[in-house]
Amino acid sequence: MKVLENSLFQHLLLVVIILLLAWISSRIVKAILNRLLNKSSADLRVDPTKFYFLKNATDTIILVLALIFVFYSIPALRNIGLSLFAGAGIIAAIVGFASQQAFSNIIGGIFIVIFKPFKVGDIINVSTYFGEVEDITLRHTVIKGLENRRIVIPNSTISAETILNSSLYDEKTCVFLEIGISYEANIDQAFQIMTALAKNHPSYLDNRNKGEIDQGVPEVITRVTGFGDSSVNLRAQVWAKDPITAFNMKCDLYKSIKETFDTNGVEIPYPHRTIIQKKPN
């Protein structure tokens, strides 16, 4: 009888120690997650409450692990525990298979939080989609397109795509103004017009550093990029402060360059077709 009481006391003491260690481990893990997620949420400008479930889930995970250890450590409970966990394992497998995509999206959201390929407010290209990141949740990312439509992309999808981030580290954007002029047109005159109009645009940005200015690097770099069937192809590199401003500036400059070319006799060629009509015999 005394041996039985000692054994029972030892088992109870073991349970108390395991649960105490589980509680301490839970506090430590939650503190680490709290610091990590708050910092990442601030960097991404995302509401940190969206990630609270991760911290709360640590209690459940650690408690389950502690119970498994308790059942495994006490021989009298081992057989009961094996039967219970075997049944629970079948149910967990069914639930896990049914919710595989949901968990994949959650993992993708966690990776976005940790590795920060983009944040709220960034201008990104994902596959064929372009726009401003408006929201990042654990299931999906919301992109505000140029037409003010919202593009909702699952995190598992966006994590697997190549992302072009126009706002990462530096928002300044260089746009190429590519225009073809006829072979009879004056190339230098065309360059002067393109340069003057670009520099006079209110959104134009001089992106040269001090060394480039001292070396005499032009503000707007213009080049001949090739020869087409009926045109000499020109390109001007123009900078703006961010991608949206650069796109609007590019549209304005195409219009003003076309109008100024027309006024100064610089021809922009277009296809010509010669139609030969044969007389019937």
C-alpha positions as CSV (number, residue, x, y, z in Angstrom):
1,M,0.0,0.0,0.0
2,K,2.8,2.3,0.9
3,V,4.6,1.5,-2.3
4,L,1.4,2.4,-4.3
5,E,1.1,5.7,-2.4
6,N,4.8,6.5,-3.2
7,S,4.3,5.7,-6.9
8,L,1.2,7.8,-7.0
9,F,3.0,10.7,-5.4
10,Q,5.9,10.4,-7.8
11,H,3.5,10.4,-10.8
12,L,1.6,13.5,-9.5
13,L,4.9,15.3,-8.9
14,L,6.0,14.4,-12.4
15,V,2.8,15.8,-13.8
16,V,3.2,19.0,-11.8
17,I,6.8,19.5,-13.0
18,I,5.9,18.9,-16.6
19,L,3.0,21.3,-16.5
20,L,5.1,23.9,-14.7
21,L,7.8,23.6,-17.4
22,A,5.2,23.8,-20.1
23,W,3.8,27.0,-18.6
24,I,7.3,28.6,-18.3
25,S,8.1,27.6,-21.9
26,S,4.8,29.1,-23.1
27,R,5.6,32.4,-21.5
28,I,9.1,32.5,-23.1
29,V,7.8,31.6,-26.6
30,K,5.0,34.1,-26.4
31,A,7.4,36.9,-25.3
32,I,9.7,36.1,-28.3
33,L,6.8,36.0,-30.7
34,N,5.3,39.2,-29.3
35,R,8.5,41.1,-29.9
36,L,9.0,39.6,-33.4
37,L,5.5,40.1,-34.6
38,N,5.1,43.6,-33.2
39,K,8.3,44.7,-35.0
40,S,7.3,43.0,-38.3
41,S,3.8,44.5,-38.0
42,A,5.2,48.0,-37.6
43,D,7.5,47.5,-40.6
44,L,4.6,46.2,-42.7
45,R,2.2,48.8,-41.3
46,V,-0.2,46.0,-40.5
47,D,-2.5,45.8,-37.4
48,P,-0.6,43.4,-35.0
49,T,-3.9,42.0,-33.7
50,K,-4.1,40.0,-37.0
51,F,-1.2,37.9,-35.6
52,Y,-2.4,37.4,-32.0
53,F,-3.7,34.0,-32.8
54,L,-0.2,32.8,-33.4
55,K,0.8,33.8,-29.9
56,N,-2.3,32.3,-28.4
57,A,-1.8,29.1,-30.3
58,T,1.5,28.5,-28.5
59,D,-0.4,27.7,-25.3
60,T,-2.4,25.0,-27.0
61,I,0.6,23.5,-28.8
62,I,2.8,23.4,-25.7
63,L,0.0,22.0,-23.6
64,V,-0.6,19.2,-26.1
65,L,3.1,18.3,-26.1
66,A,3.1,18.3,-22.3
67,L,0.1,16.0,-22.2
68,I,1.8,13.6,-24.7
69,F,4.9,13.6,-22.5
70,V,2.8,12.9,-19.4
71,F,1.0,10.0,-21.0
72,Y,4.2,8.6,-22.3
73,S,6.1,8.9,-19.0
74,I,3.4,7.1,-16.8
75,P,3.1,3.4,-17.8
76,A,-0.4,3.1,-16.5
77,L,-1.6,5.9,-18.9
78,R,0.6,4.9,-21.9
79,N,-1.8,2.4,-23.4
80,I,-4.8,4.7,-22.9
81,G,-2.8,7.6,-24.4
82,L,-1.8,5.6,-27.4
83,S,-5.5,4.7,-28.2
84,L,-6.6,8.3,-27.7
85,F,-3.8,9.8,-29.9
86,A,-4.3,7.1,-32.6
87,G,-8.0,8.2,-32.9
88,A,-7.1,11.8,-32.7
89,G,-4.5,11.3,-35.4
90,I,-7.0,10.0,-37.9
91,I,-9.3,13.0,-37.2
92,A,-6.4,15.4,-37.5
93,A,-5.3,13.8,-40.8
94,I,-8.9,14.3,-42.2
95,V,-9.1,17.9,-41.0
96,G,-5.6,18.7,-42.2
97,F,-6.2,17.4,-45.6
98,A,-9.5,19.4,-45.9
99,S,-7.8,22.6,-44.7
100,Q,-4.5,22.2,-46.5
101,Q,-5.0,25.3,-48.7
102,A,-6.0,27.4,-45.7
103,F,-2.8,26.4,-43.8
104,S,-0.8,27.1,-46.9
105,N,-2.1,30.6,-47.0
106,I,-1.4,31.1,-43.3
107,I,2.2,29.9,-43.7
108,G,2.5,32.2,-46.8
109,G,1.3,35.2,-44.6
110,I,3.8,34.4,-41.9
111,F,6.6,34.3,-44.5
112,I,5.5,37.7,-45.8
113,V,5.6,39.1,-42.2
114,I,9.0,37.6,-41.5
115,F,10.9,38.2,-44.8
116,K,9.1,41.4,-45.8
117,P,9.2,41.2,-49.7
118,F,6.7,44.0,-49.6
119,K,4.7,46.1,-47.2
120,V,1.4,48.1,-47.1
121,G,1.8,51.1,-49.5
122,D,4.4,49.5,-51.8
123,I,3.8,49.5,-55.6
124,I,4.3,45.9,-56.9
125,N,3.9,43.8,-59.9
126,V,2.7,40.2,-59.3
127,S,2.2,38.1,-62.4
128,T,-0.1,40.3,-64.6
129,Y,-1.3,42.5,-61.7
130,F,0.1,45.9,-60.9
131,G,-0.9,48.3,-58.1
132,E,-0.5,49.4,-54.5
133,V,-0.5,47.0,-51.6
134,E,-3.5,48.0,-49.5
135,D,-3.7,45.2,-46.9
136,I,-1.9,42.1,-45.8
137,T,-3.9,39.4,-43.9
138,L,-2.9,35.9,-42.9
139,R,-5.0,34.5,-45.8
140,H,-4.5,37.0,-48.6
141,T,-2.9,40.2,-49.8
142,V,-5.1,43.0,-51.3
143,I,-3.7,45.1,-54.1
144,K,-5.4,48.3,-55.2
145,G,-5.1,48.5,-59.0
146,L,-4.9,51.5,-61.2
147,E,-8.6,51.3,-62.0
148,N,-9.4,51.5,-58.2
149,R,-10.3,47.8,-58.2
150,R,-9.1,45.5,-55.5
151,I,-7.1,42.4,-56.5
152,V,-7.2,39.7,-53.8
153,I,-4.3,37.2,-54.1
154,P,-4.0,34.2,-51.7
155,N,-0.7,34.4,-49.8
156,S,0.3,30.9,-51.0
157,T,0.1,32.1,-54.6
158,I,1.9,35.4,-54.0
159,S,4.7,33.7,-52.1
160,A,5.4,31.5,-55.1
161,E,5.4,34.3,-57.6
162,T,8.3,36.6,-58.7
163,I,7.4,40.1,-57.3
164,L,8.6,43.3,-58.9
165,N,8.6,45.8,-56.0
166,S,9.0,49.4,-57.1
167,S,9.1,50.8,-53.6
168,L,11.6,48.5,-51.9
169,Y,14.6,50.6,-50.6
170,D,14.1,53.4,-53.3
171,E,10.9,54.6,-54.9
172,K,12.6,56.7,-57.6
173,T,11.6,55.4,-61.0
174,C,13.2,55.7,-64.5
175,V,10.9,55.6,-67.5
176,F,11.9,55.1,-71.1
177,L,10.4,57.4,-73.7
178,E,10.7,55.3,-76.9
179,I,9.7,57.1,-80.1
180,G,10.5,56.4,-83.7
181,I,11.2,59.2,-86.2
182,S,11.5,59.0,-90.0
183,Y,14.9,58.5,-91.6
184,E,14.7,62.0,-93.1
185,A,14.1,63.7,-89.7
186,N,16.9,65.5,-87.7
187,I,17.9,63.2,-84.8
188,D,19.6,66.0,-82.8
189,Q,16.5,68.2,-83.1
190,A,14.4,65.3,-81.9
191,F,16.7,64.8,-78.9
192,Q,16.6,68.5,-78.0
193,I,12.8,68.5,-78.0
194,M,12.5,65.4,-75.9
195,T,15.1,66.7,-73.4
196,A,13.6,70.1,-73.1
197,L,10.0,68.8,-72.6
198,A,11.2,66.3,-70.0
199,K,13.1,68.8,-68.0
200,N,10.2,71.3,-68.0
201,H,7.7,68.7,-66.8
202,P,6.7,69.5,-63.1
203,S,7.3,65.8,-62.1
204,Y,10.8,65.6,-63.6
205,L,13.5,64.5,-61.2
206,D,17.2,65.1,-61.7
207,N,18.7,61.9,-60.4
208,R,22.4,62.6,-61.0
209,N,24.8,62.4,-58.1
210,K,27.5,65.0,-57.5
211,G,30.1,63.0,-59.4
212,E,27.9,62.6,-62.5
213,I,27.2,66.3,-62.5
214,D,30.9,67.2,-62.3
215,Q,31.6,64.8,-65.1
216,G,28.9,66.5,-67.3
217,V,26.5,63.6,-67.5
218,P,23.3,65.0,-69.2
219,E,20.2,65.2,-67.1
220,V,18.2,63.3,-69.7
221,I,20.1,60.6,-71.4
222,T,19.0,60.1,-75.0
223,R,20.1,57.4,-77.4
224,V,19.4,55.8,-80.8
225,T,18.4,52.3,-79.9
226,G,18.0,50.8,-83.4
227,F,16.6,51.0,-86.9
228,G,13.1,49.9,-87.9
229,D,11.6,49.2,-91.3
230,S,10.5,52.9,-91.6
231,S,11.9,54.6,-88.5
232,V,15.0,55.5,-86.4
233,N,14.2,54.4,-82.9
234,L,15.0,56.9,-80.1
235,R,15.0,56.5,-76.3
236,A,15.1,59.1,-73.5
237,Q,15.6,58.1,-69.9
238,V,13.5,60.3,-67.5
239,W,13.3,60.0,-63.7
240,A,10.4,60.7,-61.3
241,K,9.9,60.4,-57.6
242,D,7.8,57.2,-57.6
243,P,6.2,54.7,-60.1
244,I,2.7,56.4,-60.2
245,T,4.2,59.8,-60.8
246,A,6.5,58.4,-63.5
247,F,3.6,56.7,-65.3
248,N,1.6,59.9,-65.4
249,M,4.6,61.9,-66.5
250,K,5.3,59.4,-69.3
251,C,1.8,59.8,-70.6
252,D,2.0,63.6,-70.5
253,L,5.4,63.7,-72.3
254,Y,4.2,61.4,-75.1
255,K,1.4,63.8,-75.8
256,S,3.6,67.0,-75.7
257,I,6.4,65.3,-77.8
258,K,3.9,64.4,-80.5
259,E,2.5,67.9,-80.6
260,T,6.0,69.5,-80.6
261,F,7.3,67.1,-83.3
262,D,4.3,68.1,-85.5
263,T,5.0,71.8,-85.0
264,N,8.7,71.5,-85.8
265,G,8.3,69.1,-88.8
266,V,9.8,66.0,-87.1
267,E,7.9,63.2,-88.7
268,I,6.8,60.1,-86.7
269,P,6.4,57.5,-89.5
270,Y,3.4,55.1,-89.7
271,P,2.9,52.1,-92.0
272,H,2.1,52.6,-95.6
273,R,0.5,50.0,-97.9
274,T,0.4,50.0,-101.7
275,I,-2.6,48.3,-103.1
276,I,-2.4,47.1,-106.7
277,Q,-5.7,46.3,-108.4
278,K,-5.6,44.1,-111.4
279,K,-8.0,44.5,-114.2
280,P,-10.0,41.4,-115.0
281,N,-9.2,39.7,-118.3
